[in-house]
Amino acid sequence: MGFFSATDVSVESVMAVFNTIRETVFLTNLRFVKVDVQGRTRKRVDIISMPWKPVNRFSAEAACSFDLNADLKVWVSSGPTPYEIKISQKSGAAAIQRIFAQQILAPKG
């Protein structure tokens, strides 16, 4: 992408990458990165890089088993409102939730 490379930090490894309608989300062992491409020309890019340490909870919601998308909400200690991420069915919502649980419940160093 040019904005982010897991090789920039030698100890960082990418665990999952998934796309939504206009976002790309990277989950690494050190942080999660949300890249939001905005505007009709898709030239405006908003990048949020959040280390796992301030992430204190998450929730996933799907209307029913036939729902194609799940809504993932991620709360961090510094903000009152969660980050919201849409996860498509083909992105593997269960695997993404497992990564979030492992990273949030891991001992914070």
DODO-451283 format. One record per atom (N, C-alpha, C): atom name; x, y, z; residue in three letters. Coordinates in Angstrom, 1 decimal. Example, Ala and Ser with C-alpha at 12.3 -4.5 7.8 and 13.67 -1.06 7.14 Angstrom:
DODO-451283
<rec "N",<13.2,-5.7,7.8>,"ALA">
<rec "CA",<12.3,-4.5,7.8>,"ALA">
<rec "C",<13.2,-3.3,7.8>,"ALA">
<rec "N",<12.8,-2.2,7.1>,"SER">
<rec "CA",<13.7,-1.1,7.1>,"SER">
<rec "C",<12.9,0.0,7.9>,"SER">
This chain:
DODO-451283
<rec "N",<0.8,-1.2,0.0>,"MET">
<rec "CA",<0.0,0.0,0.0>,"MET">
<rec "C",<0.9,1.3,0.0>,"MET">
<rec "N",<2.1,1.2,0.5>,"GLY">
<rec "CA",<2.9,2.3,0.5>,"GLY">
<rec "C",<2.8,3.1,1.8>,"GLY">
<rec "N",<1.7,3.0,2.5>,"PHE">
<rec "CA",<1.5,3.7,3.8>,"PHE">
<rec "C",<2.0,2.9,5.0>,"PHE">
<rec "N",<1.9,1.6,4.9>,"PHE">
<rec "CA",<2.2,0.7,6.0>,"PHE">
<rec "C",<2.9,-0.5,5.5>,"PHE">
<rec "N",<3.9,-0.9,6.2>,"SER">
<rec "CA",<4.6,-2.2,5.8>,"SER">
<rec "C",<5.0,-2.8,7.1>,"SER">
<rec "N",<4.6,-4.1,7.3>,"ALA">
<rec "CA",<4.9,-4.8,8.5>,"ALA">
<rec "C",<6.4,-5.0,8.6>,"ALA">
<rec "N",<7.2,-4.9,7.5>,"THR">
<rec "CA",<8.6,-5.0,7.6>,"THR">
<rec "C",<9.3,-3.8,8.2>,"THR">
<rec "N",<8.5,-2.7,8.4>,"ASP">
<rec "CA",<9.1,-1.5,9.0>,"ASP">
<rec "C",<9.6,-1.8,10.4>,"ASP">
<rec "N",<8.9,-2.7,11.1>,"VAL">
<rec "CA",<9.3,-3.1,12.4>,"VAL">
<rec "C",<9.7,-4.6,12.4>,"VAL">
<rec "N",<10.9,-4.9,12.7>,"SER">
<rec "CA",<11.4,-6.2,12.5>,"SER">
<rec "C",<10.7,-7.3,13.3>,"SER">
<rec "N",<10.1,-6.9,14.5>,"VAL">
<rec "CA",<9.5,-7.9,15.3>,"VAL">
<rec "C",<8.0,-8.0,15.1>,"VAL">
<rec "N",<7.5,-7.2,14.1>,"GLU">
<rec "CA",<6.0,-7.2,13.8>,"GLU">
<rec "C",<5.7,-8.2,12.7>,"GLU">
<rec "N",<4.6,-9.0,13.0>,"SER">
<rec "CA",<4.2,-9.9,12.0>,"SER">
<rec "C",<2.7,-9.8,11.8>,"SER">
<rec "N",<2.3,-9.8,10.5>,"VAL">
<rec "CA",<0.9,-9.7,10.2>,"VAL">
<rec "C",<0.1,-11.0,10.4>,"VAL">
<rec "N",<-0.9,-11.0,11.2>,"MET">
<rec "CA",<-1.7,-12.2,11.5>,"MET">
<rec "C",<-2.9,-12.3,10.6>,"MET">
<rec "N",<-3.5,-11.2,10.2>,"ALA">
<rec "CA",<-4.7,-11.2,9.3>,"ALA">
<rec "C",<-4.8,-9.8,8.6>,"ALA">
<rec "N",<-5.4,-9.9,7.4>,"VAL">
<rec "CA",<-5.7,-8.7,6.6>,"VAL">
<rec "C",<-7.1,-9.0,6.0>,"VAL">
<rec "N",<-8.0,-8.0,6.2>,"PHE">
<rec "CA",<-9.3,-8.2,5.5>,"PHE">
<rec "C",<-9.8,-6.8,5.0>,"PHE">
<rec "N",<-10.6,-6.9,4.0>,"ASN">
<rec "CA",<-11.2,-5.7,3.4>,"ASN">
<rec "C",<-12.7,-5.6,3.7>,"ASN">
<rec "N",<-13.1,-4.3,3.8>,"THR">
<rec "CA",<-14.5,-4.0,3.9>,"THR">
<rec "C",<-14.9,-3.2,2.7>,"THR">
<rec "N",<-16.0,-2.5,2.7>,"ILE">
<rec "CA",<-16.4,-1.8,1.5>,"ILE">
<rec "C",<-15.4,-0.7,1.1>,"ILE">
<rec "N",<-14.9,0.1,2.1>,"ARG">
<rec "CA",<-13.9,1.1,1.8>,"ARG">
<rec "C",<-12.7,1.0,2.7>,"ARG">
<rec "N",<-12.6,0.0,3.6>,"GLU">
<rec "CA",<-11.5,-0.1,4.5>,"GLU">
<rec "C",<-10.7,-1.3,4.3>,"GLU">
<rec "N",<-9.4,-1.2,4.7>,"THR">
<rec "CA",<-8.6,-2.4,4.8>,"THR">
<rec "C",<-8.1,-2.4,6.3>,"THR">
<rec "N",<-8.1,-3.6,6.9>,"VAL">
<rec "CA",<-7.7,-3.7,8.3>,"VAL">
<rec "C",<-6.6,-4.7,8.4>,"VAL">
<rec "N",<-5.5,-4.3,9.0>,"PHE">
<rec "CA",<-4.4,-5.2,9.3>,"PHE">
<rec "C",<-4.4,-5.5,10.8>,"PHE">
<rec "N",<-4.2,-6.8,11.1>,"LEU">
<rec "CA",<-4.1,-7.2,12.5>,"LEU">
<rec "C",<-2.7,-7.8,12.6>,"LEU">
<rec "N",<-1.8,-7.2,13.4>,"THR">
<rec "CA",<-0.5,-7.7,13.6>,"THR">
<rec "C",<-0.3,-8.1,15.1>,"THR">
<rec "N",<0.8,-8.7,15.4>,"ASN">
<rec "CA",<1.1,-9.0,16.8>,"ASN">
<rec "C",<1.3,-7.8,17.7>,"ASN">
<rec "N",<1.5,-6.6,17.1>,"LEU">
<rec "CA",<1.8,-5.4,17.9>,"LEU">
<rec "C",<0.6,-4.4,17.9>,"LEU">
<rec "N",<-0.2,-4.4,16.8>,"ARG">
<rec "CA",<-1.3,-3.4,16.7>,"ARG">
<rec "C",<-2.3,-3.8,15.7>,"ARG">
<rec "N",<-3.4,-3.0,15.6>,"PHE">
<rec "CA",<-4.3,-3.2,14.5>,"PHE">
<rec "C",<-4.3,-1.8,13.8>,"PHE">
<rec "N",<-4.4,-1.9,12.4>,"VAL">
<rec "CA",<-4.3,-0.8,11.6>,"VAL">
<rec "C",<-5.6,-0.8,10.7>,"VAL">
<rec "N",<-6.3,0.4,10.7>,"LYS">
<rec "CA",<-7.5,0.5,9.9>,"LYS">
<rec "C",<-7.2,1.6,8.9>,"LYS">
<rec "N",<-7.2,1.3,7.6>,"VAL">
<rec "CA",<-7.0,2.2,6.5>,"VAL">
<rec "C",<-8.3,2.4,5.8>,"VAL">
<rec "N",<-8.8,3.7,5.9>,"ASP">
<rec "CA",<-10.1,4.1,5.4>,"ASP">
<rec "C",<-9.9,5.0,4.2>,"ASP">
<rec "N",<-10.3,4.6,3.0>,"VAL">
<rec "CA",<-10.1,5.4,1.8>,"VAL">
<rec "C",<-11.4,6.1,1.6>,"VAL">
<rec "N",<-11.4,7.4,1.5>,"GLN">
<rec "CA",<-12.6,8.3,1.5>,"GLN">
<rec "C",<-12.6,9.1,0.2>,"GLN">
<rec "N",<-13.8,9.6,-0.1>,"GLY">
<rec "CA",<-14.0,10.5,-1.2>,"GLY">
<rec "C",<-14.3,9.8,-2.5>,"GLY">
<rec "N",<-14.9,10.5,-3.4>,"ARG">
<rec "CA",<-15.2,9.9,-4.7>,"ARG">
<rec "C",<-13.9,9.6,-5.5>,"ARG">
<rec "N",<-12.9,10.4,-5.3>,"THR">
<rec "CA",<-11.6,10.1,-6.1>,"THR">
<rec "C",<-10.7,9.2,-5.3>,"THR">
<rec "N",<-11.1,8.8,-4.1>,"ARG">
<rec "CA",<-10.4,7.8,-3.3>,"ARG">
<rec "C",<-9.0,8.3,-3.0>,"ARG">
<rec "N",<-8.8,9.6,-3.0>,"LYS">
<rec "CA",<-7.4,10.1,-2.7>,"LYS">
<rec "C",<-7.2,10.5,-1.3>,"LYS">
<rec "N",<-8.3,10.6,-0.5>,"ARG">
<rec "CA",<-8.1,10.9,0.9>,"ARG">
<rec "C",<-8.1,9.6,1.7>,"ARG">
<rec "N",<-7.0,9.4,2.4>,"VAL">
<rec "CA",<-6.8,8.2,3.2>,"VAL">
<rec "C",<-6.7,8.5,4.7>,"VAL">
<rec "N",<-7.5,7.8,5.5>,"ASP">
<rec "CA",<-7.4,8.0,6.9>,"ASP">
<rec "C",<-6.8,6.7,7.5>,"ASP">
<rec "N",<-5.7,6.8,8.2>,"ILE">
<rec "CA",<-5.0,5.6,8.8>,"ILE">
<rec "C",<-5.0,5.7,10.3>,"ILE">
<rec "N",<-5.6,4.7,10.9>,"ILE">
<rec "CA",<-5.5,4.6,12.4>,"ILE">
<rec "C",<-4.7,3.4,12.7>,"ILE">
<rec "N",<-3.6,3.6,13.5>,"SER">
<rec "CA",<-2.8,2.6,14.0>,"SER">
<rec "C",<-2.8,2.5,15.5>,"SER">
<rec "N",<-3.3,1.5,16.0>,"MET">
<rec "CA",<-3.6,1.4,17.5>,"MET">
<rec "C",<-2.8,0.2,18.0>,"MET">
<rec "N",<-1.9,0.4,19.0>,"PRO">
<rec "CA",<-1.3,-0.8,19.6>,"PRO">
<rec "C",<-2.3,-1.5,20.5>,"PRO">
<rec "N",<-2.1,-2.8,20.7>,"TRP">
<rec "CA",<-3.1,-3.6,21.4>,"TRP">
<rec "C",<-3.2,-3.2,22.9>,"TRP">
<rec "N",<-2.2,-2.6,23.4>,"LYS">
<rec "CA",<-2.2,-2.3,24.9>,"LYS">
<rec "C",<-3.4,-1.5,25.3>,"LYS">
<rec "N",<-3.8,-0.4,24.6>,"PRO">
<rec "CA",<-5.0,0.4,25.1>,"PRO">
<rec "C",<-6.3,-0.2,24.7>,"PRO">
<rec "N",<-6.3,-1.3,23.9>,"VAL">
<rec "CA",<-7.6,-1.9,23.5>,"VAL">
<rec "C",<-8.1,-2.7,24.7>,"VAL">
<rec "N",<-9.3,-2.4,25.2>,"ASN">
<rec "CA",<-9.8,-3.1,26.4>,"ASN">
<rec "C",<-11.0,-3.9,26.2>,"ASN">
<rec "N",<-11.7,-3.8,25.1>,"ARG">
<rec "CA",<-12.8,-4.7,24.8>,"ARG">
<rec "C",<-13.2,-4.6,23.4>,"ARG">
<rec "N",<-14.0,-5.6,22.9>,"PHE">
<rec "CA",<-14.6,-5.6,21.6>,"PHE">
<rec "C",<-15.9,-6.3,21.6>,"PHE">
<rec "N",<-16.7,-6.0,20.6>,"SER">
<rec "CA",<-18.0,-6.8,20.5>,"SER">
<rec "C",<-18.2,-7.1,19.0>,"SER">
<rec "N",<-18.8,-8.2,18.7>,"ALA">
<rec "CA",<-19.1,-8.5,17.3>,"ALA">
<rec "C",<-20.6,-8.8,17.3>,"ALA">
<rec "N",<-21.3,-8.3,16.2>,"GLU">
<rec "CA",<-22.7,-8.5,16.1>,"GLU">
<rec "C",<-23.1,-8.8,14.7>,"GLU">
<rec "N",<-23.9,-9.8,14.6>,"ALA">
<rec "CA",<-24.5,-10.1,13.3>,"ALA">
<rec "C",<-26.0,-10.4,13.5>,"ALA">
<rec "N",<-26.8,-9.9,12.6>,"ALA">
<rec "CA",<-28.3,-10.0,12.7>,"ALA">
<rec "C",<-28.8,-11.4,12.8>,"ALA">
<rec "N",<-28.2,-12.3,12.0>,"CYS">
<rec "CA",<-28.6,-13.7,12.0>,"CYS">
<rec "C",<-27.6,-14.5,11.3>,"CYS">
<rec "N",<-27.7,-15.8,11.2>,"SER">
<rec "CA",<-26.7,-16.6,10.6>,"SER">
<rec "C",<-26.7,-16.4,9.1>,"SER">
<rec "N",<-27.7,-15.8,8.5>,"PHE">
<rec "CA",<-27.8,-15.5,7.1>,"PHE">
<rec "C",<-27.2,-14.1,6.7>,"PHE">
<rec "N",<-26.9,-13.3,7.8>,"ASP">
<rec "CA",<-26.4,-12.0,7.6>,"ASP">
<rec "C",<-25.0,-12.1,7.0>,"ASP">
<rec "N",<-24.8,-11.3,5.9>,"LEU">
<rec "CA",<-23.5,-11.4,5.2>,"LEU">
<rec "C",<-22.4,-10.6,5.9>,"LEU">
<rec "N",<-22.7,-9.7,6.8>,"ASN">
<rec "CA",<-21.7,-8.9,7.4>,"ASN">
<rec "C",<-21.9,-8.9,8.9>,"ASN">
<rec "N",<-20.8,-8.7,9.6>,"ALA">
<rec "CA",<-20.8,-8.6,11.1>,"ALA">
<rec "C",<-20.2,-7.2,11.4>,"ALA">
<rec "N",<-20.7,-6.6,12.5>,"ASP">
<rec "CA",<-20.2,-5.4,12.9>,"ASP">
<rec "C",<-19.3,-5.6,14.1>,"ASP">
<rec "N",<-18.0,-5.2,14.0>,"LEU">
<rec "CA",<-17.1,-5.3,15.1>,"LEU">
<rec "C",<-16.9,-3.9,15.7>,"LEU">
<rec "N",<-17.0,-3.8,17.0>,"LYS">
<rec "CA",<-16.7,-2.6,17.7>,"LYS">
<rec "C",<-15.6,-2.8,18.6>,"LYS">
<rec "N",<-14.6,-1.8,18.6>,"VAL">
<rec "CA",<-13.4,-1.9,19.4>,"VAL">
<rec "C",<-13.3,-0.7,20.2>,"VAL">
<rec "N",<-13.2,-0.9,21.6>,"TRP">
<rec "CA",<-13.1,0.2,22.5>,"TRP">
<rec "C",<-11.6,0.3,23.0>,"TRP">
<rec "N",<-11.1,1.5,23.1>,"VAL">
<rec "CA",<-9.8,1.8,23.6>,"VAL">
<rec "C",<-9.9,2.6,24.8>,"VAL">
<rec "N",<-8.9,2.6,25.7>,"SER">
<rec "CA",<-9.0,3.3,27.0>,"SER">
<rec "C",<-9.1,4.8,26.8>,"SER">
<rec "N",<-8.6,5.3,25.7>,"SER">
<rec "CA",<-8.5,6.8,25.6>,"SER">
<rec "C",<-9.8,7.4,24.9>,"SER">
<rec "N",<-10.7,6.6,24.5>,"GLY">
<rec "CA",<-11.9,7.1,23.8>,"GLY">
<rec "C",<-13.2,6.6,24.3>,"GLY">
<rec "N",<-14.3,7.4,24.4>,"PRO">
<rec "CA",<-15.6,7.0,24.9>,"PRO">
<rec "C",<-16.4,6.2,23.8>,"PRO">
<rec "N",<-16.1,6.4,22.6>,"THR">
<rec "CA",<-16.8,5.7,21.5>,"THR">
<rec "C",<-15.9,4.7,20.8>,"THR">
<rec "N",<-16.5,3.6,20.4>,"PRO">
<rec "CA",<-15.7,2.5,19.8>,"PRO">
<rec "C",<-15.4,2.8,18.3>,"PRO">
<rec "N",<-14.3,2.2,17.8>,"TYR">
<rec "CA",<-14.1,2.1,16.4>,"TYR">
<rec "C",<-15.0,1.1,15.8>,"TYR">
<rec "N",<-15.6,1.3,14.7>,"GLU">
<rec "CA",<-16.5,0.4,14.1>,"GLU">
<rec "C",<-15.9,-0.1,12.8>,"GLU">
<rec "N",<-16.0,-1.5,12.6>,"ILE">
<rec "CA",<-15.5,-2.1,11.5>,"ILE">
<rec "C",<-16.5,-3.1,11.0>,"ILE">
<rec "N",<-16.8,-3.1,9.7>,"LYS">
<rec "CA",<-17.7,-4.1,9.1>,"LYS">
<rec "C",<-16.9,-5.2,8.6>,"LYS">
<rec "N",<-17.2,-6.4,9.0>,"ILE">
<rec "CA",<-16.5,-7.6,8.5>,"ILE">
<rec "C",<-17.4,-8.4,7.6>,"ILE">
<rec "N",<-17.0,-8.7,6.4>,"SER">
<rec "CA",<-17.8,-9.5,5.5>,"SER">
<rec "C",<-17.7,-11.0,5.9>,"SER">
<rec "N",<-18.6,-11.8,5.5>,"GLN">
<rec "CA",<-18.7,-13.2,5.8>,"GLN">
<rec "C",<-17.4,-13.9,5.3>,"GLN">
<rec "N",<-16.9,-13.5,4.1>,"LYS">
<rec "CA",<-15.8,-14.2,3.5>,"LYS">
<rec "C",<-14.5,-13.9,4.2>,"LYS">
<rec "N",<-14.5,-12.8,5.0>,"SER">
<rec "CA",<-13.3,-12.4,5.7>,"SER">
<rec "C",<-13.0,-13.3,6.9>,"SER">
<rec "N",<-13.9,-14.1,7.4>,"GLY">
<rec "CA",<-13.6,-15.0,8.5>,"GLY">
<rec "C",<-13.8,-14.3,9.8>,"GLY">
<rec "N",<-15.0,-14.0,10.1>,"ALA">
<rec "CA",<-15.3,-13.2,11.3>,"ALA">
<rec "C",<-14.9,-13.9,12.6>,"ALA">
<rec "N",<-15.1,-15.3,12.6>,"ALA">
<rec "CA",<-14.7,-16.0,13.8>,"ALA">
<rec "C",<-13.2,-16.0,14.0>,"ALA">
<rec "N",<-12.4,-16.1,13.0>,"ALA">
<rec "CA",<-10.9,-16.0,13.1>,"ALA">
<rec "C",<-10.5,-14.6,13.6>,"ALA">
<rec "N",<-11.1,-13.6,13.0>,"ILE">
<rec "CA",<-10.8,-12.2,13.4>,"ILE">
<rec "C",<-11.1,-12.0,14.9>,"ILE">
<rec "N",<-12.3,-12.5,15.4>,"GLN">
<rec "CA",<-12.7,-12.4,16.8>,"GLN">
<rec "C",<-11.7,-13.1,17.7>,"GLN">
<rec "N",<-11.2,-14.3,17.2>,"ARG">
<rec "CA",<-10.2,-15.0,18.0>,"ARG">
<rec "C",<-8.9,-14.3,18.1>,"ARG">
<rec "N",<-8.5,-13.6,17.1>,"ILE">
<rec "CA",<-7.2,-12.8,17.2>,"ILE">
<rec "C",<-7.4,-11.6,18.1>,"ILE">
<rec "N",<-8.6,-10.9,18.1>,"PHE">
<rec "CA",<-8.9,-9.9,19.0>,"PHE">
<rec "C",<-8.8,-10.4,20.4>,"PHE">
<rec "N",<-9.5,-11.5,20.7>,"ALA">
<rec "CA",<-9.5,-12.1,22.0>,"ALA">
<rec "C",<-8.1,-12.4,22.5>,"ALA">
<rec "N",<-7.3,-13.1,21.7>,"GLN">
<rec "CA",<-6.0,-13.4,22.1>,"GLN">
<rec "C",<-5.1,-12.2,22.4>,"GLN">
<rec "N",<-5.3,-11.2,21.6>,"GLN">
<rec "CA",<-4.4,-10.0,21.8>,"GLN">
<rec "C",<-4.9,-9.1,23.0>,"GLN">
<rec "N",<-6.2,-9.1,23.2>,"ILE">
<rec "CA",<-6.7,-8.3,24.3>,"ILE">
<rec "C",<-6.5,-9.0,25.7>,"ILE">
<rec "N",<-6.6,-10.3,25.7>,"LEU">
<rec "CA",<-6.4,-11.1,26.9>,"LEU">
<rec "C",<-5.0,-11.4,27.2>,"LEU">
<rec "N",<-4.1,-11.2,26.3>,"ALA">
<rec "CA",<-2.7,-11.4,26.5>,"ALA">
<rec "C",<-2.2,-10.5,27.6>,"ALA">
<rec "N",<-1.2,-10.9,28.4>,"PRO">
<rec "CA",<-0.6,-10.0,29.4>,"PRO">
<rec "C",<0.0,-8.8,28.8>,"PRO">
<rec "N",<-0.3,-7.6,29.3>,"LYS">
<rec "CA",<0.2,-6.4,28.7>,"LYS">
<rec "C",<1.5,-6.1,29.4>,"LYS">
<rec "N",<2.5,-5.9,28.5>,"GLY">
<rec "CA",<3.9,-5.6,29.0>,"GLY">
<rec "C",<4.3,-4.2,29.2>,"GLY">
